[in-house]
Amino acid sequence: MSNYSFIMSQGLFSHKDALTIPYEERAVQFGDGVYEVIRVYDGRPYLMKEHIDRLYRSLEAIKIDLTIDNPTLTQLLVDLLEKNNMTSDGHIYLQVSRGSAPRTHVFPEKTVPNIYAYVKDTPRHMDKLEKGVHTIILPDERWDNCYIKSLNLLPNVLAKQTAAENNCYEAILHRDGVVTECGSSNIFLVKDGKIYTHPTTNHILNGCVRMAVERFTTNLNIPFINEAFTIDDINDADEIFLTSSMSEVLPVVQVDGKQVANGKPGTITRQLQKAYNTDAQIEGTKKAIS
């Protein structure tokens, strides 16, 4: 695969060209921007519409006026995949900042947003999807507007690093004992055949895979309840799973060193994994989830 990105929406450039960051880029100085990560399977983007729609909602929330419309931006990303001859599993990283201007906290006038995107090969983590992952519980120290997919990810980075230092895949975040989401994924608890997850308030990001899972549950006749659960509820969970574009539908088999139920991925999680594979049209030649 050749390595091409685009910057500032001016067309397609080589990765070498894209390494030059515009001077006084507000994304660098302030984290003043938003982003999306779009999963690609066999060269085909998955949940592209959901991601681009959410990008524009985030842009509106932080008052960035992107003159490129939704269909045009979508086509630029499709062109990017084609330019890279993308036929494998991977992802698109897309970022929009307020632009480049002399450093000031107030929005600079007449600044044109900078747009960055690149494509990268990313194999599926089949071992984790099959066996599940370990997690830890940490306080949610992020800001109050987590529904915006902001570039300001330092609290998330610190949470994920703490998880990694404890040989865990993810950090389950809570506010005063109420579970919100994870460092880079949404979280769900299964009890008595029902799925519980934090409602879509400003304290969580409404993940694109989260939206897809809610759609899957309708077809599978599984109750999907937008109701927060607590860290105490985790002890009695029948199943726990995570979702994100990079995690897909990922079983959690251990929390804070304690086994979840029987320590194996549960039946409902497996049903949702299969629904995800079907919806993403993941080829049967891939190793199937049992």
Buried (B, 14 or more C-beta within 10 A) or exposed (E): EEBBBBBBBEEBBEEEEBEEBBEBBBBBBBBBBBBBBBBBBBBBBBBBEBBBBBBBBBBEBBEBEBEBEEEEBBEBBBBBBEBBEBEBBBBBBBBBBBBBBEEEEEBBEEBBBBBBBBBBEBEBBEEBBBEBBBBBBBEBEBEEBBBBBBBBBEBBEBBBEBBBEBEBBBBBBBBEEBBBBBBBBBBBBBBEEBBBBBEBEEBBBBBBBBBBBBEBBEEBEBEBBEEBBEBEBBEEBBBBBBBBBBBBBBBBBBBBEEEBBEEBBBEBBBBBBBBBBEBBEBEEEEEEBE
